[in-house]
Amino acid sequence: MAHSGINVLFEGRNLIRLFGGLLTTVEIAAVALILGLILGIVLGVLRTFPNRLLRFVLRLYLEFFRIIPTVVLLFLFYYILPRQLGVNLPANEVATLVFALWTAAEMSDIVRGALISVPKHQRESGLAIGLSRWQLYRYVLIPQAVSLELPATINLVTRVIKTTSLLMLISVMDVINVGQQVVEANNQKYPTGVFWVYGIIFVMYFAIDYPLSWWAKRMDKKRLERANG
Amino acid sequence: MKKFGFKKLVLFLGIAASLTLVLSACGNNKSSKSSNSASSNPSTVQQIKKRGTIRIAVFGDLPPYGWVNKQGQRVGYDLTLARQIAKDLKVKPKFVQVNANNRVDALNSNKVDLVLANFTVTPERKQVIDFASPYMKVSVGVVSPKNKPITKASELQGKNLIVTKGTTAENYFTSKQPNVKLLKFDSKTQQFNALKNNRGVALADDNSYLYAWVKNQPKFTVGIKSIGLKQYIAPAVKKGNKSLLNWTNKEIKTLNNKGFFEKDYNSQLKPYFGKEVKPEDIIIK
């Protein structure tokens, strides 16, 4: 054991490659989250409308994406749908699509929950002063719902970022996949390299996710302070 | 209350129905697969040349066959072959990294044109994809300590032999050599540790792994280089892709005559396997 395992990170371009993998991960997660959160907010608002058919269809969509494990969804969209429909998207786009649809489904439930937990008298007062439905949502319900849904949303965001580690299944060169390449390529020379490679991947995910969850906690505390005086 | 229950029931039925729809769609693809490949095959030699790239599935984590070096370049025995094939087709190679489990799906979903990922020919796989002529052979080998070498299968009778579960080695000794006592482990690391701790008199695995392993273990030797049936590693194409299959067969033959595989062996595998192994043990003449 002449070599210390940590040196595996500094051989050649290993560290740069790991950061490249992280960039892919962050790119996919970011685009999917932006699209998914916007779509999710729209769907969430629609789900509080009285139209039964609309609510039923959206509920179906939510349950579909919530019940089926993400691994299965990725496999379905990458390997099985192309065979059936003849659409053949590159892996990174499939990944973004699946994650966006999944985020939208979960987000729609968060938004719906937040909207219906705005106290009932707020809605009724709004209607009493003659606000239209659009005005009611725009000026009364959505502003109050935002602070209610923030912690849950951040929680969803961190979950999505973590789940990108499944992407190696569909040949996306994310940080986990690159990490595995590095581990296997250096197995002979650095038997303990695996510890350091996964260690740095842990640090990378932590550096992205922890500030988010810290921020969520802070927002929640602020909200409670505001609400309870 | 009653109405509430009804709504839930409808919701449940709806979800069940949509799931069935999806699942049945998955089930269908077996029957439609054959017609699919016949009507629109994006992986014929013509199509590949028109596109200007050939998409090849490779491993990224299996040195010395397909892996990524510290400069971030894909290298290995399979990769050298892949680049040569692209060069002879006069197209650019595009590598798609796969793992052992999704090599078949990558082909059948038209994600790749060709698989060059240490793909062992088995009867089960032959039913879903087409293999071209093999370019490498492996078989079970037995490694033992240099001071007490095992050179014949008869020396193993009634003694402990170390294997990893689910390998060809386990399969061979269970069915063909029932008098050998097997000590089974879950991973490569475990099995090699067991051998070092003298838990058995020898260890059996794919011989190419063993060659690479003994290179760093001067106290051990591959006493039995090959036992049982040989297994072949071959390029694979989507089932029914005659055009690329025939081209690949011809290509392998030409490369063989040119001595390409020996060169490939010397540059990629020899540094891993050491001097004990001759190219003839691995490549096909």
Interface residues (C-beta under 8 A of the other chain):
Chain A: E11 G12 R13 N14 I16 R17 F56 R59 L60 E63 F64 I67 L76 Y78 Y79 I80 P82 R83 Q84 G86 N88 A91 M168 L169 I170 S171 M173 N177 Q180 Q181 V182 V183 E184 A185 N186 N187 Q188
Chain B: V10 L11 G14 I15 S18 L19 V22 A25 C26 N28 N29 S32 K33 N36 S40 G60 D61 L62 P63 W67 V68 N69 K70 Q71 G72 V96 Q97 V98 N99 N102 D105 A106 N108 S109 N110 K111 N216
